[in-house]
């Protein structure tokens, strides 16, 4: 083809790209009560920008001086092990960057986010406010005015700060608590500024790059550099004991610092084994010490200024409750004001560098067994009810693995969102010619999903990826999400991103069955073997006669999917590329490894049988049999890893694989939650999304994004202590054990 012909006939790809660019430029992004198609598209653009940032940071080998595996180690290892080691270094690099981002977010909050309600200065919440019926009601969340920090392009913060804000918003109850407790209700009303974010993201490269005047204003307002990476390798922290400003590195001596395959945890602020002696008083600064000192500061605010302890501002439904109606949610704060306050303050004395939150927990445990102390806290009755124990556990959950000024560890929150960011990038709806219709269908399914939750308040509904995108988008307008959730359920429905794996699988099966029965359509529009097996679980040969709706739904789905060779569609048998189950980062009980193994093995046998039935049905119908790959390649930070793909889950292999065992990547495991009981009450686990029940003997509850009521820490852990084994990204089982289960 001549140059002239090429000029006259531009490639179809360029035409399609230009069409998408025009589509991005014409988005209508004003706030609305419910998310729109355009809001979802803008959200996808933003997630792609985060993916670019994540890859750019992780693959920059010059950053943070994290030791890569030694050449001799690389030469002796197989390709998969080498990929795992290099991916771990990249993940550590990202974790250090996120730790810096959260610190910058805290500075931005203090510098640029006013403490106002309705445009007027607002004092922090006080327990006395809760006692006055007209001051704090469930409608207080709606009293803020959207006059937040970002309503012009000049006010935009850098992408790393937007990323942390985004993750904070996706934990609705913790975000509301932080805004309510610190008097930032106008910020709570401030929707994520899609219009100006969208205009600051290049439509072709999808890189975030606001104007120079924006960057200059940010640096002037905060004293920070615009680019996270332009900040120094050290930061300053104040010694709680002597008030000396101490310079500490974010990471120090981390990585593969020897010729062995041992990953050194490091001793910097972003490292698991952070230790730094104060040059003035000699006290050893550490993560455990910082968490105890956070509790001390909150105790001083409670005793001096009557500001309730974190975790005691709302009821178990996530809403503020008038004290004259119910004081149980406030019980931990009331208890801390009794005679145990001296013991609590002594336990967190800054001269004690060996104190831990376990010491604080034991003091609360002892107090609730003393009827006189309980009676003083309750101003009468000495009988302790389950919801009052929950109040204490909610307080403790704000300090386990969290020394930040926020209600949750935002480093972990951002890391967990990396899974969803990766999925959205791989599926790439953003560049699909059917983008708008796909988003429209996602919103339709999202509202149906709410119908299921409202109609079945005792059940856990599990979203698919397309529903989860709409759900996330809705939460990024917190005031409207609060109003919608309250009107539908009389609760602030949290988006629980930690749930035990067996419960997640069972809940997904229930959701799939109920959705198909209610709406006459297949729930997960994915042809992978797991989704086909789940559909088989609630399908029978009599459906054609007695359940025409269900039968028609299956027929319609397969006639328009790759299961029908003559009718291709966007559906796929690859769970990493389709609207598969949106698997939360599951947690696992250390105190019941044997029970978990047995439950998983039993569930695996059942899924094997269902898979066989699904294949048999496909052969009879003339559909393609669902392909089942027990292992798959996935790219972790650019490196191909070969690992087991177990049951429904496709999670970020770099997050889960590196969270297994003592790898030293994280200062606090982003997939961990402490499950220690308070007052001697031990419970099991119940994953609850809509209905959060009062704690009773033997039953745990979900509080915020933390499950409470069990006797042990839950996390993604390995049950095999052999470092050389390949670990399942979800179950934590080694390859040998998993192979045995699948036989």
C-alpha positions in Angstrom: 0.0 0.0 0.0 1.3 3.4 -0.9 1.9 6.3 1.5 -1.0 8.1 -0.1 -3.3 5.2 0.3 -2.3 4.8 4.0 -3.1 8.4 4.5 -6.5 8.1 2.9 -7.4 4.9 4.9 -6.4 5.2 8.5 -6.4 2.0 10.5 -9.7 1.0 12.0 -8.0 0.9 15.4 -7.3 4.6 15.3 -10.9 5.3 14.3 -12.1 3.3 17.3 -9.7 5.1 19.6 -10.9 8.5 18.4 -14.5 7.4 19.0 -13.6 6.4 22.6 -11.9 9.7 23.1 -15.0 11.6 22.0 -17.0 9.4 24.4 -14.8 10.2 27.3 -14.9 13.9 26.6 -18.7 14.0 26.5 -19.3 12.4 29.9 -21.9 14.0 32.2 -20.5 13.8 35.7 -22.5 16.0 38.0 -23.4 14.2 41.3 -26.6 12.2 41.5 -28.4 10.1 44.0 -27.5 6.9 42.1 -24.4 6.3 40.0 -24.8 6.8 36.3 -23.3 5.1 33.2 -20.9 8.0 32.9 -19.8 7.9 36.5 -18.9 4.2 36.0 -16.9 5.1 32.9 -15.1 7.8 34.7 -14.4 5.4 37.5 -12.9 2.9 35.0 -10.6 5.6 33.6 -9.4 6.4 37.1 -8.8 2.7 37.9 -6.7 2.5 34.7 -4.7 5.5 35.9 -4.1 3.7 39.2 -2.9 0.6 37.4 -0.4 2.6 35.4 0.9 4.3 38.6 1.1 0.9 40.3 3.1 -0.7 37.5 5.4 2.4 37.1 6.3 2.3 40.7 6.7 -1.4 41.1 8.8 -1.9 38.0 11.2 1.0 38.8 14.2 -1.0 40.1 16.0 2.2 41.3 13.4 2.9 43.9 13.8 2.5 47.7 16.9 0.3 47.5 15.1 -3.0 48.1 17.6 -5.8 47.5 16.8 -8.1 44.6 17.6 -11.8 44.7 21.4 -12.5 44.3 22.6 -13.6 40.9 23.7 -17.0 42.3 20.3 -17.6 43.8 18.6 -16.7 40.5 20.9 -19.1 38.6 20.1 -22.0 40.9 16.3 -21.5 41.0 13.6 -22.5 38.5 11.8 -19.9 36.4 8.7 -19.9 38.6 10.6 -19.4 41.8 12.7 -16.6 40.2 9.5 -14.9 39.1 8.0 -15.2 42.6 11.1 -13.6 44.2 11.3 -10.7 41.8 7.5 -10.1 42.1 7.9 -10.0 45.9 10.6 -7.2 45.5 8.2 -5.3 43.3 5.3 -5.7 45.7 7.5 -4.5 48.5 8.4 -1.4 46.4 4.7 -0.7 45.9 3.9 -1.2 49.6 6.6 1.3 50.6 5.1 3.8 48.1 1.6 3.3 49.5 2.9 3.8 53.0 4.3 7.2 51.9 1.0 8.0 50.1 -1.0 7.4 53.3 1.3 9.7 55.3 0.9 12.3 52.6 -2.9 11.8 52.7 -2.9 12.5 56.4 -1.0 15.8 55.8 -3.4 16.8 53.0 -6.4 16.1 55.3 -5.0 18.4 58.0 -4.0 21.1 55.6 -6.8 21.2 53.1 -9.9 19.5 54.5 -11.8 21.8 56.8 -13.5 20.7 60.0 -16.9 22.1 59.1 -20.6 21.3 58.9 -22.8 23.4 56.6 -19.9 25.6 55.9 -19.5 26.5 59.6 -16.6 25.4 61.9 -17.4 22.1 63.6 -16.0 20.8 66.9 -15.1 17.1 67.2 -17.9 14.8 68.3 -18.4 14.5 72.1 -20.2 11.8 74.1 -22.4 14.6 75.5 -23.5 15.4 72.0 -24.8 11.8 71.6 -26.9 12.3 74.8 -28.8 15.2 73.2 -31.4 13.9 70.9 -31.5 16.8 68.5 -27.7 17.1 68.0 -26.8 13.6 66.8 -29.4 11.5 64.9 -29.2 9.1 62.0 -29.7 12.2 59.7 -26.5 13.9 60.8 -24.7 12.4 57.9 -27.0 14.3 55.6 -26.3 17.7 57.2 -23.0 18.4 55.6 -22.7 20.7 52.5 -20.6 19.6 49.6 -18.1 22.4 50.1 -15.1 20.1 50.3 -11.5 20.6 49.4 -11.7 19.6 45.7 -14.2 21.4 43.5 -11.9 23.2 41.1 -9.0 21.7 39.1 -6.6 23.9 41.0 -7.6 22.0 44.2 -6.8 18.5 42.9 -4.3 16.6 45.0 -1.7 14.2 43.4 -2.9 10.7 42.2 -1.4 8.9 45.2 -3.6 11.0 47.6 -6.7 10.5 45.4 -5.9 6.7 45.5 -5.9 6.7 49.3 -9.1 8.9 49.5 -10.7 6.4 47.1 -9.8 3.4 49.3 -11.0 5.2 52.4 -14.4 5.9 50.7 -14.7 2.2 49.9 -14.9 1.4 53.6 -18.1 3.4 54.2 -18.5 2.9 57.9 -14.9 3.7 58.8 -15.0 6.8 56.5 -18.2 8.0 58.1 -16.8 7.4 61.6 -13.6 9.4 60.8 -15.6 12.3 59.4 -18.2 12.3 62.2 -15.7 11.9 65.1 -13.4 14.7 63.8 -16.1 17.2 62.7 -15.6 16.9 58.9 -19.2 16.4 57.8 -18.8 18.7 54.9 -16.0 16.5 53.7 -18.4 13.5 54.1 -20.8 15.3 51.8 -18.1 15.9 49.2 -18.5 13.4 46.4 -15.4 12.2 44.6 -14.8 15.0 42.0 -15.3 13.0 38.8 -15.6 15.9 36.5 -12.2 17.5 37.2 -10.5 14.1 37.7 -11.8 13.0 34.3 -10.5 16.1 32.6 -7.1 15.6 34.2 -6.7 12.1 32.8 -5.4 11.9 29.2 -7.9 10.0 27.1 -5.2 8.2 25.1 -2.5 7.4 27.7 -4.9 7.4 30.6 -2.2 9.1 32.7 -3.2 11.6 35.4 -1.5 15.0 34.8 -3.2 18.2 36.0 -1.9 21.6 35.1 1.2 23.2 36.6 -0.9 25.7 38.6 -2.6 22.8 40.4 0.7 21.3 41.4 2.1 24.6 42.6 -1.0 25.2 44.8 -0.8 21.7 46.3 2.9 22.2 47.2 2.1 25.7 48.7 -0.9 24.5 50.7 0.7 21.3 52.2 4.4 21.8 52.2 4.7 18.5 50.3 6.2 17.8 46.9 3.6 17.1 44.1 5.3 13.8 43.2 5.5 11.2 46.0 8.8 10.1 44.6 10.3 13.5 45.0 10.0 13.3 48.7 13.0 12.1 50.6 13.7 8.5 51.6 13.1 9.4 55.3 10.3 11.0 57.3 10.0 12.6 60.7 8.1 11.2 63.6 7.8 12.6 67.1 8.9 10.5 70.1 5.9 10.2 72.4 8.1 10.0 75.4 10.3 13.1 75.0 8.8 14.9 72.0 12.0 14.8 70.1 11.6 14.8 66.3 13.2 11.6 65.0 14.2 11.0 61.4 13.4 7.5 60.2 13.8 5.7 56.8 10.7 4.3 55.2 12.5 1.1 54.5 15.9 -0.2 55.7 17.7 -3.4 54.9 14.7 -5.1 53.3 14.7 -7.6 50.5 17.0 -10.5 49.5 20.1 -9.1 51.3 22.1 -12.4 51.2 22.6 -15.2 48.7 19.7 -17.2 50.3 16.1 -17.0 49.4 15.2 -15.4 52.7 13.4 -12.1 52.3 14.5 -9.7 55.1 11.7 -7.8 56.6 13.6 -4.6 57.1 13.5 -2.2 60.1 12.2 1.0 58.5 8.8 2.7 59.1 7.1 0.8 56.2 8.7 -2.5 57.3 7.3 -5.3 59.4 10.1 -5.1 62.0 10.3 -1.3 62.4 12.7 -0.4 65.2 14.3 3.0 65.8 15.8 4.2 69.1 15.1 7.8 70.0 18.4 9.6 70.0 17.3 11.7 73.1 15.7 9.3 75.5 16.6 5.9 74.1 13.0 4.6 73.9 12.6 2.0 71.1 10.1 3.2 68.5 8.2 0.4 66.9 4.8 -0.4 65.3 3.5 -2.0 68.5 4.6 1.0 70.5 3.0 3.4 68.0 -0.3 1.5 68.3 -0.3 1.7 72.1 0.5 5.4 71.9 -2.4 6.0 69.5 -4.7 4.4 72.1 -3.1 6.7 74.7 -3.8 9.8 72.7 -7.4 8.7 72.2 -7.8 8.0 75.9 -6.5 11.6 76.7 -9.1 13.0 74.2 -11.8 11.0 75.9 -10.9 12.1 79.4 -10.0 15.7 78.7 -12.3 16.6 75.8 -15.1 14.0 76.1 -14.3 12.7 72.5 -15.5 9.1 72.3 -13.0 6.3 71.5 -13.0 5.3 67.9 -15.5 2.5 67.3 -18.0 3.9 69.7 -19.6 6.6 67.6 -22.2 4.5 65.9 -24.3 1.4 66.5 -23.8 -2.0 64.9 -26.0 -0.8 62.0 -23.4 1.9 61.2 -25.7 4.7 62.2 -25.5 7.2 65.1 -27.9 6.2 67.9 -29.2 8.5 70.6 -27.8 7.6 74.0 -31.3 8.0 75.5 -32.4 5.1 73.2 -29.3 2.8 73.5 -26.0 3.3 75.2 -24.5 -0.1 74.3 -22.5 1.2 71.3 -20.8 3.7 73.6 -20.1 1.2 76.3 -16.3 0.9 75.8 -15.9 4.7 76.1 -18.0 4.8 79.3 -16.1 1.8 80.7 -12.7 3.5 80.0 -13.9 6.5 82.1 -14.5 4.4 85.2 -11.8 3.4 87.7 -9.9 1.4 85.1 -8.8 4.6 83.5 -5.7 4.8 85.7 -4.7 1.3 84.8 -5.2 2.0 81.1 -3.1 5.1 81.2 -0.4 3.3 83.1 -0.4 0.4 80.5 0.2 2.9 77.7 2.7 5.1 79.6 5.2 6.3 76.9 8.1 5.3 79.1 7.1 1.6 78.5 8.4 0.6 75.1 7.4 -3.1 75.7 3.7 -2.4 76.0 1.3 -3.9 73.4 -2.4 -3.7 72.7 -2.7 -7.1 74.2 -2.1 -5.5 77.6 -4.9 -3.0 77.0 -7.2 -5.8 75.9 -6.5 -7.7 79.1 -7.5 -4.7 81.2 -10.8 -4.5 79.4 -11.3 -8.2 79.8 -10.7 -8.0 83.5 -13.0 -4.9 83.9 -16.1 -6.6 82.3 -15.9 -9.4 84.9 -16.2 -6.9 87.7 -19.9 -6.1 88.4 -19.1 -2.9 90.2 -17.1 -1.5 87.3 -19.7 -2.5 84.8 -22.4 -0.9 87.0 -20.5 2.3 87.2 -20.1 2.4 83.4 -23.8 1.8 82.9 -25.0 4.0 85.7 -27.0 1.2 87.2 -27.3 -2.4 85.9 -24.3 -4.7 86.2 -25.5 -7.1 83.5 -23.3 -7.1 80.4 -25.1 -7.7 77.1 -23.6 -8.9 73.9 -23.7 -5.6 72.1 -21.6 -4.1 74.9 -18.9 -6.7 74.3 -19.1 -5.8 70.6 -18.4 -2.2 71.6 -15.1 -3.2 73.2 -14.1 -5.3 70.2 -14.9 -2.5 67.8 -12.6 -0.2 69.8 -9.8 -2.8 69.8 -10.2 -3.4 66.0 -9.1 0.3 65.5 -5.7 -0.5 66.9 -4.8 -4.0 65.7 -2.2 -3.4 62.9 -3.2 0.2 62.8 -1.3 3.2 64.3 -2.6 5.7 61.8 -5.1 8.5 62.8 -7.8 6.7 60.8 -10.3 4.0 61.8 -8.6 1.5 59.6 -5.2 0.7 58.2 -5.4 2.6 54.9 -2.2 1.0 53.6 -4.0 -2.3 53.8 -7.1 -0.8 52.3 -5.2 0.5 49.2 -3.3 -2.8 48.8 -6.6 -4.8 48.8 -8.0 -2.5 46.2 -5.1 -3.5 44.0 -6.9 -6.8 43.2 -9.9 -5.0 41.9 -7.8 -2.5 39.9 -6.0 -5.4 38.3 -9.2 -7.1 37.3 -10.7 -4.0 35.8 -7.5 -3.5 33.8 -7.4 -7.1 32.5 -11.1 -7.2 31.5 -10.7 -3.7 29.9 -14.3 -2.8 29.6 -13.0 0.8 29.1 -12.0 0.1 25.5 -14.9 -2.1 24.6 -17.2 -0.8 21.8 -20.1 -1.8 24.0 -18.8 0.1 27.0 -22.0 2.1 27.6 -24.4 -0.8 27.3 -22.1 -2.9 29.6 -22.2 -0.2 32.3 -25.9 0.2 31.9 -26.4 -3.5 32.5 -24.0 -3.3 35.5 -26.2 -0.6 37.1 -29.4 -2.6 36.4 -27.8 -5.7 38.1 -26.6 -3.5 40.9 -30.1 -2.3 41.8 -31.3 -5.9 41.6 -28.5 -6.9 43.9 -29.8 -4.4 46.4 -33.3 -5.9 46.1 -31.8 -9.3 47.1 -30.1 -7.8 50.1 -33.2 -5.9 51.2 -35.4 -9.0 50.8 -33.0 -11.3 52.6 -31.4 -9.3 55.4 -30.0 -12.4 57.1 -28.1 -13.6 54.1 -24.8 -12.6 52.6 -25.1 -11.5 49.0 -21.8 -11.7 46.9 -21.4 -9.4 43.9 -20.0 -10.2 40.5 -17.3 -7.9 39.1 -19.7 -5.8 37.1 -22.0 -5.3 40.1 -19.0 -4.5 42.3 -17.9 -1.7 39.9 -21.3 -0.1 40.2 -21.3 -0.6 44.0 -17.9 1.0 44.4 -18.9 3.9 42.2 -22.0 4.5 44.4 -19.9 4.5 47.6 -17.7 7.3 46.1 -20.6 9.7 46.7 -20.8 8.9 50.5 -23.7 11.2 51.4 -26.0 9.8 48.7 -24.9 6.3 49.4 -25.7 6.8 53.1 -29.1 8.1 52.3 -29.9 5.3 49.8 -28.6 2.6 52.2 -30.5 4.1 55.1 -33.7 4.3 53.2 -33.5 0.7 51.9 -32.2 -1.1 55.0 -32.2 1.4 58.0 -28.4 0.7 58.1 -25.2 1.9 56.5 -24.4 -1.2 54.5 -20.7 -1.8 54.5 -18.7 -3.3 51.7 -17.1 -6.1 53.6 -13.8 -7.0 52.0 -12.8 -9.7 54.5 -14.8 -12.8 54.7 -14.0 -16.5 55.4 -13.5 -18.4 52.1 -16.1 -21.1 52.7 -18.7 -18.6 53.7 -17.9 -16.6 50.5 -18.4 -19.7 48.3 -21.7 -20.7 50.0 -23.0 -17.1 49.8 -22.2 -16.9 46.1 -24.1 -20.1 45.4 -27.1 -18.7 47.3 -26.8 -15.4 45.5 -26.6 -17.1 42.1 -29.6 -19.3 42.8 -31.8 -16.5 44.2 -31.0 -14.0 41.5 -31.8 -16.4 38.7 -35.1 -17.5 40.4 -36.1 -13.8 41.1 -35.2 -12.2 37.8 -35.2 -15.0 35.3 -31.6 -14.3 34.2 -28.3 -16.0 34.9 -26.4 -14.2 37.6 -22.7 -14.6 36.8 -22.3 -14.1 33.1 -19.2 -16.1 33.0 -18.6 -19.5 31.4 -15.7 -20.6 33.7 -16.0 -24.1 35.2 -16.8 -22.7 38.7 -19.7 -20.6 37.6 -21.1 -23.4 35.4 -20.8 -25.7 38.4 -22.6 -23.3 40.7 -25.4 -23.0 38.2 -25.6 -26.8 38.1 -26.0 -26.8 41.9 -29.4 -25.1 41.5 -30.5 -26.7 38.2 -32.4 -30.0 37.8 -33.8 -32.0 34.9 -37.3 -31.1 36.0 -36.7 -27.4 35.5 -38.0 -27.6 31.9 -41.3 -28.8 33.2 -41.7 -27.1 36.6 -39.4 -24.1 36.4 -39.7 -22.5 33.0 -38.1 -19.2 34.1 -34.9 -20.9 35.2 -34.8 -23.2 32.2 -35.3 -20.2 29.8 -32.6 -18.2 31.6 -30.0 -21.0 31.1 -31.1 -21.6 27.5 -30.8 -17.8 26.7 -27.4 -17.5 28.3 -25.9 -20.5 26.5 -27.4 -19.6 23.2 -25.5 -16.3 23.3 -22.2 -17.4 24.8 -19.1 -19.3 23.7 -20.8 -22.4 25.0 -22.7 -22.3 21.7 -20.0 -22.6 19.0 -22.1 -20.8 16.4 -22.8 -17.8 18.6 -19.7 -16.1 20.0 -20.0 -13.4 22.6 -17.9 -11.4 25.1 -18.5 -14.1 27.7 -15.4 -16.2 28.4 -14.3 -19.4 30.1 -11.4 -17.5 31.6 -12.4 -16.2 35.1 -9.7 -13.6 34.9 -11.3 -11.9 31.9 -15.0 -12.1 32.5 -17.6 -10.8 35.0 -16.7 -13.5 37.5 -17.5 -13.5 41.2 -15.9 -10.5 42.8 -13.8 -12.5 45.4 -13.0 -10.5 48.4 -9.6 -11.1 50.0 -10.7 -14.0 52.2 -9.4 -14.6 55.7 -8.6 -17.9 57.3 -8.7 -19.1 60.9 -5.3 -20.1 62.4 -7.0 -21.8 65.3 -8.9 -24.2 63.1 -6.5 -25.2 60.3 -7.6 -28.8 60.4 -11.3 -27.9 60.4 -10.7 -25.6 57.4 -8.9 -28.3 55.5 -11.7 -30.8 56.1 -14.3 -28.2 55.0 -12.4 -27.3 51.9 -11.8 -30.9 51.0 -15.5 -31.6 51.4 -16.4 -28.6 49.3 -13.9 -29.6 46.6 -15.5 -33.0 46.3 -18.9 -31.4 45.9 -17.6 -29.0 43.2 -16.0 -31.9 41.4 -19.3 -33.7 41.2 -21.1 -30.6 40.1 -18.5 -29.9 37.4 -19.0 -33.4 36.1 -22.8 -32.8 36.0 -22.3 -29.5 34.2 -20.1 -31.2 31.5 -22.7 -33.9 31.0 -25.5 -31.4 30.6 -23.3 -29.4 28.1 -22.7 -32.6 26.0 -26.4 -33.3 25.9 -27.3 -29.8 24.9 -24.5 -29.5 22.3 -22.8 -26.8 24.3 -19.0 -26.6 24.7 -17.9 -28.2 28.0 -16.6 -25.7 30.5 -12.9 -25.8 30.5 -11.3 -26.5 33.8 -7.7 -25.4 34.5 -6.4 -26.3 38.0 -3.4 -24.2 37.3 -2.9 -21.0 35.4 -0.4 -18.4 34.6 -0.9 -14.9 36.0 1.3 -11.9 35.7 2.4 -10.5 39.1 4.2 -7.2 38.6 5.1 -8.2 35.1 6.4 -11.7 36.0 4.5 -14.9 34.9 3.6 -17.0 37.9 2.3 -20.6 37.6 -0.1 -21.2 40.5 -3.2 -23.2 41.4 -6.5 -21.6 40.5 -8.7 -22.8 43.2 -12.5 -22.8 43.1 -14.1 -19.5 42.4 -11.3 -17.2 43.3 -9.1 -15.1 41.1 -7.2 -12.7 43.3 -4.1 -10.7 42.8 -1.3 -13.4 43.0 1.3 -10.8 44.1 -0.8 -9.8 47.1 -1.9 -13.2 48.2 1.3 -15.1 47.4 3.4 -12.6 49.2 1.1 -12.5 52.2 1.7 -16.2 52.9 3.9 -16.9 55.8 6.5 -14.5 57.1 7.6 -12.8 53.9 8.3 -9.4 55.3 6.6 -7.4 52.5 4.1 -5.7 54.7 4.3 -3.8 58.0 0.9 -5.2 58.7 -0.7 -8.0 56.7 -3.4 -6.3 54.5 -5.4 -9.6 54.6 -5.3 -10.0 58.4 -7.7 -9.2 61.2 -7.3 -9.9 64.8 -10.1 -12.1 66.2 -9.2 -12.0 69.9 -12.3 -12.3 72.1 -13.1 -9.9 74.9 -14.5 -10.9 78.3 -14.0 -14.6 77.6 -16.6 -14.9 75.0 -15.5 -16.9 72.0 -17.5 -17.3 68.9 -17.5 -18.7 65.4 -17.7 -16.7 62.2 -20.7 -15.3 60.4 -20.1 -13.1 57.4 -22.9 -10.5 57.4 -23.3 -7.8 54.8 -26.7 -6.3 55.5 -27.8 -7.6 58.9 -25.3 -7.2 61.8 -26.6 -9.2 64.6 -26.0 -8.7 68.3 -23.3 -10.9 69.6 -24.5 -14.0 71.4 -22.7 -17.0 72.7 -21.1 -18.9 69.9 -21.8 -16.3 67.2 -19.4 -13.7 65.7 -20.5 -10.6 63.9 -19.0 -8.4 61.2 -18.3 -4.9 62.5 -17.2 -2.4 59.9 -14.7 -4.2 57.7 -13.6 -6.4 60.7 -15.1 -9.7 61.7 -15.2 -10.1 65.4 -16.2 -12.9 67.7 -13.6 -15.6 67.1 -10.7 -16.7 69.3 -7.9 -16.4 66.8 -6.3 -14.1 64.3 -7.6 -14.7 60.7 -5.6 -14.1 57.7 -4.4 -15.6 54.4 -1.7 -17.9 55.7 0.1 -21.0 54.6 -0.6 -24.2 56.3 2.5 -25.7 54.7 5.7 -24.5 56.3 7.9 -25.6 53.3 9.1 -22.4 51.7 9.7 -24.1 48.4 6.1 -25.2 47.9 3.8 -23.4 45.5 1.0 -21.8 47.6 -2.6 -21.5 46.5 -3.5 -17.8 46.2 -6.6 -18.3 48.3 -6.5 -21.4 50.4 -3.0 -21.2 51.5 -2.6 -24.9 50.7 0.6 -26.2 49.2 0.5 -27.7 45.8 0.9 -31.2 47.0 -2.0 -31.0 49.4 -4.2 -29.3 46.8 -3.3 -32.0 44.2 -4.5 -34.6 46.7 -7.8 -32.8 47.2 -8.4 -32.5 43.5 -7.7 -36.2 42.8 
